């Protein structure tokens, strides 16, 4: 395949993607917030299950790169195996497949997810996002996702008060 045909294939893919997956009409602020939340819910739900899968003995060899440090800092959010990125992003891909996406809400969701992940990996930011994920790095068999997901599925770390 020559370069012009590669370019043509690339352009055809972009046209297909834009015409089939991106909504072009504008929406209200309430609609924008709704779709932002929908993308986050899809992501959080599938991230939780993919993250639990990565902690099984079959997949932990991939995920252990992320757990090298028991006390991570902000950059460790991005310290993952190359395969983890598409695996943990299944929720966003599924949202794109199930619903035509609003591109600005999708970009906003991705930026929020990244900011939340960076903050969750840095003890200096625990006052903003809590220590839920930092505990996951210390005790790797609990706290797989957002607190509400761990609470629903019974995987939130139980803190015992000694009073």
N, C-alpha and C positions, 0 to 999 in steps of 0.2 A: 504494500500500500504506500503510495507516495504521499508527500506532505500535503498537497492540495486536497486529496481525498480524506486525509486525517482531519484537516481543517473543516471540510464539508461535513464529515461525520460528527465532529464536535459541535458545529453550528446546528445540525439537525437535532442532536441531543438537547442543546440549550432551547431550541424552539419547542421541542416536545415537552421539556420540563416546564417552561414558562406557560405554554398553552394548557397543560394538563394539571399542574400542581399549584400555580400561583393565582390567587384571586386579584383582579385588577381594580375592582371598585373600592371606593373609600367607605369607611365605616365610622360609626359614632364613637365617642370616648368610652361609653359603656360597652359597646361591642368590642372595642380594642382591648379593654381590660378583661372581658370574658375570654377572648381568644388567647391572651397572654396566660391566663390562669389555666385554660385547657391544655396548652402546650406544657406548662409546668407540671400539671397533674399526670399527663402521659409520661413525661420524663421521669418524675419521681417514682411512679408506680413501677415502671420497667427497670429503672436503675436499681431499685431495691432488690428485685428478683435476680437481676444479672449480678449484682454485687454479692448476693448470697451464693449464687452459683460459682463465682470466682473464689469463694472461700471453701469450696469442696476440695477434697484431695486430688481430684482430677484436673482442676483448673488453678489451684493455688500456685503452681509453679509460674504461671503467667502473672498472677497478682502480687506475688511476694516482692517484686521490684518496688511496688508502691509502699510496702510495709517495712522497708529497710530500717527506717528510723521510728522508734516508739514515740518520740517527741517531734513531730513534723513541724515544718514552718511553711509559709505561704507557697513557696515554689513547689513543694511536694505534691500539691494538687495535680500538677502536670507531670510528675515523675511516675509514669505508668508505661506498661508495655504497649506497643503499637496496636495490638489486637484489642486492647481494652476500650479504646475510644469508640469504635463502631459498636462493640457489644453493649457498652453502657449507654449509648445514644439511641438504642432501638426505639425507645418511646417517642423521640422526636421524628424518627423516620416513619414510624407507624402513624403518628398524627398527620404527617404530610401525605401519607397514602390514604388514610381514612377520610380526611377532609382536605379540601383545597386550602392552602395556607395563605395567611395574610403576612407578607414578607416582613413588614416592620415589627409585627408582634413576634414573629419567629426570631428575628434578630434580637429584639429586646429580651426574649426568653433566654436565648443563648448567652447573652451578656450577663443577665441576672444569675444564671446557673453557674457561670464561670466566676463571677464575683463572690457568690455564696460559697463555692468550693474553695476558693483562695482563702476567704475569711475563716472557714471552718477548719482549715489546716494550720492556723497560726494562733498560738496561745495568747498573743498580744491582742487578738480580736475577739477573744472568748466573751467579753462583756457585751458584744453585739450579737453574736450568733450562738452562744452557749458552748459547753464543752462536750456535747454529745459525740461529735465525730472525733475529737481528740481522745476521748475514752475508747473509741473503736480502735485506735492505733495502739493503745495500751493493752486492751482486752479484746483480742481480735474476733472473738466468737459472740459478739453482740453489737448493737448499734450500726446496722448495715446501711441505713438510709436516713431520711429525715425522721425527727423524733416521732411525729404522728404516725408514720408508717411502722416504725419499730414498736410503738405502743399497740397498734392494731394487731400486728402479727406476733406479739409477745416476745420480741427479740431486744427490747430496750433493756439496758443494764439495770439490774436491781441494786439500788443503793441501800445498804443496811445502816440504820442509825444505831449508834452504840450508847443509847441513854437508858 
